[in-house]
């Protein structure tokens, strides 16, 4: 959390987050057709940064639950954002690595928080430049509302209506100092 941010509530602890990911992994398995080879007809793509770690966890859960191997990719949509020149003087561009053909494959795009819809729109544009998936499902841990674009998630861990000045922060052990989801009030300073 930022130095001046005030925690308003913990929305999920590590156990809640794990239970939510278990449910989401099972929802993904239910979307698969029994006759499909998951490794050839399906794919998970995590959006930089936390979506990548969430997608890896979901992939591992699908393997544990169903012994299905689902390929995974990493997507950075920074250069597709409509506001990157406004928000960042020098945008931080991370790796995109999708080691499988997405054309005619059913893709689950994974992110941590859905807010305005602009990052999701950028990710859809980036995917379409890479190939033409048969379908794209969008998965987020938290949908916080306050949309600016008509984007919705297909698989949602939790809906948390927020107010201006509030943010939802997902923290993961792989890259953060803690595990869980928090609602914070941000400082304008």
C-alpha positions in Angstrom: 0.0 0.0 0.0 1.1 3.5 -0.6 2.5 5.6 2.4 -0.5 7.9 2.4 -3.2 5.3 1.6 -5.6 4.3 4.3 -6.8 0.7 4.5 -10.6 0.8 4.8 -11.2 -3.0 4.8 -9.6 -6.3 4.1 -11.8 -7.9 1.4 -10.0 -11.2 1.2 -7.3 -12.9 3.2 -4.9 -15.5 1.7 -7.4 -18.3 2.4 -10.3 -16.4 0.8 -8.2 -15.7 -2.2 -7.2 -19.3 -2.6 -10.8 -20.5 -2.2 -11.9 -17.9 -4.9 -9.2 -19.2 -7.3 -10.3 -22.8 -6.7 -13.9 -21.8 -7.6 -12.7 -19.9 -10.7 -10.5 -22.8 -11.8 -13.6 -25.1 -11.6 -15.7 -22.6 -13.6 -13.1 -22.7 -16.3 -13.1 -26.5 -16.4 -16.9 -26.4 -16.7 -16.5 -24.2 -19.8 -14.4 -26.8 -21.6 -16.0 -29.3 -23.9 -15.3 -32.9 -22.8 -14.1 -33.9 -26.2 -11.6 -31.0 -26.4 -7.9 -31.4 -25.8 -7.3 -28.5 -23.3 -3.8 -28.1 -24.5 -4.8 -27.5 -28.1 -8.2 -25.8 -27.8 -7.9 -23.7 -24.7 -5.4 -21.2 -23.2 -4.9 -18.9 -20.2 -3.4 -15.5 -20.7 -2.4 -13.4 -17.7 -2.2 -9.7 -18.0 0.9 -8.0 -16.6 1.6 -7.9 -13.7 -0.6 -9.6 -11.2 -2.8 -11.3 -13.8 0.2 -13.4 -14.8 0.6 -14.9 -11.3 -3.1 -15.4 -10.9 -3.2 -17.2 -14.3 -0.3 -19.5 -13.2 -2.2 -20.4 -10.0 -5.4 -21.1 -11.9 -3.4 -23.3 -14.4 -1.9 -25.2 -11.5 -5.3 -25.8 -9.9 -6.8 -27.1 -13.1 -3.9 -29.5 -13.4 -4.4 -30.6 -9.8 -8.2 -30.9 -10.0 -8.6 -32.4 -13.5 -5.1 -33.4 -14.6 -5.6 -31.1 -17.6 -2.7 -29.2 -19.0 -3.7 -25.7 -20.1 -1.1 -23.6 -21.8 -0.4 -20.2 -20.4 0.8 -16.9 -21.9 1.7 -13.4 -20.7 0.2 -10.2 -22.2 1.3 -6.6 -21.7 -1.2 -4.2 -23.2 0.6 -1.0 -22.1 1.2 0.3 -25.7 -2.5 -0.3 -26.5 -3.8 1.9 -23.7 -5.5 5.1 -24.8 -4.1 7.0 -21.9 -0.5 5.8 -21.6 0.9 9.1 -23.0 -1.2 11.0 -20.5 -0.5 9.0 -17.4 3.1 8.0 -17.9 5.9 10.0 -19.3 7.9 6.9 -20.0 5.6 3.9 -19.9 6.9 0.7 -18.4 6.5 -2.0 -21.0 6.8 -5.6 -19.8 7.1 -8.8 -21.8 4.4 -10.4 -23.8 5.0 -14.1 -24.2 2.3 -16.2 -25.7 4.0 -19.5 -26.7 1.0 -20.9 -28.5 -1.2 -19.9 -31.4 -4.3 -18.2 -30.1 -6.2 -18.4 -33.4 -9.3 -20.5 -33.1 -8.5 -21.2 -29.4 -10.8 -20.3 -26.5 -8.9 -17.9 -24.3 -9.4 -16.9 -20.7 -7.8 -13.5 -20.1 -6.9 -13.0 -16.4 -6.5 -9.8 -14.5 -6.7 -8.7 -10.9 -9.2 -5.8 -10.9 -11.7 -4.5 -13.3 -12.3 -0.8 -13.0 -12.9 1.6 -15.9 -12.6 -1.1 -18.6 -9.7 0.7 -20.4 -7.0 -1.9 -19.6 -9.4 -4.7 -20.7 -10.1 -3.0 -24.0 -6.4 -2.5 -24.6 -5.8 -6.2 -23.8 -8.5 -7.2 -26.3 -6.9 -5.1 -29.0 -3.5 -6.6 -28.3 -4.9 -10.1 -28.5 -6.5 -9.4 -31.8 -3.2 -8.2 -33.2 -1.7 -11.5 -32.2 -4.4 -13.8 -33.7 -8.1 -14.5 -33.9 -9.3 -16.5 -30.9 -12.5 -18.5 -31.2 -13.7 -16.8 -28.0 -12.3 -14.7 -25.2 -13.6 -15.0 -21.6 -12.5 -12.3 -19.1 -11.7 -13.3 -15.5 -11.0 -10.9 -12.7 -10.6 -11.3 -8.9 -12.5 -8.1 -8.2 -14.9 -6.0 -10.2 -15.0 -2.7 -8.5 -17.5 -0.9 -10.8 -17.3 2.7 -12.0 -16.9 1.6 -15.6 -16.0 4.1 -18.4 -16.3 1.6 -21.2 -18.9 -1.2 -21.7 -16.7 -4.1 -20.5 -17.8 -6.8 -18.2 -16.0 -9.9 -16.8 -17.3 -13.4 -17.4 -15.8 -14.8 -14.3 -15.7 -12.6 -11.2 -14.3 -13.5 -7.8 -16.0 -10.7 -6.0 -18.0 -7.6 -6.8 -17.0 -4.6 -4.7 -18.7 -1.3 -5.5 -16.3 1.5 -4.9 -16.5 5.3 -4.6 -14.2 7.9 -6.2 -11.0 8.0 -4.1 -11.1 4.3 -3.2 -9.1 1.6 -4.8 -8.9 -2.2 -4.6 -5.5 -3.6 -4.1 -4.7 -7.2 -4.8 -1.4 -8.3 -3.2 0.3 -11.6 -4.0 3.2 -13.4 -2.3 5.1 -13.8 -5.5 5.7 -10.1 -5.9 4.3 -8.3 -2.8 4.9 -8.3 0.9 1.6 -9.9 1.7 -1.3 -11.9 0.3 -4.9 -10.7 0.1 -7.2 -8.0 -1.2 -7.8 -4.6 0.4 -10.1 -1.6 -0.1 -8.0 1.5 0.4 -8.7 5.2 0.4 -6.1 7.0 -1.7 -4.5 10.3 -0.9 -4.6 13.0 -3.6 -1.2 14.3 -2.4 
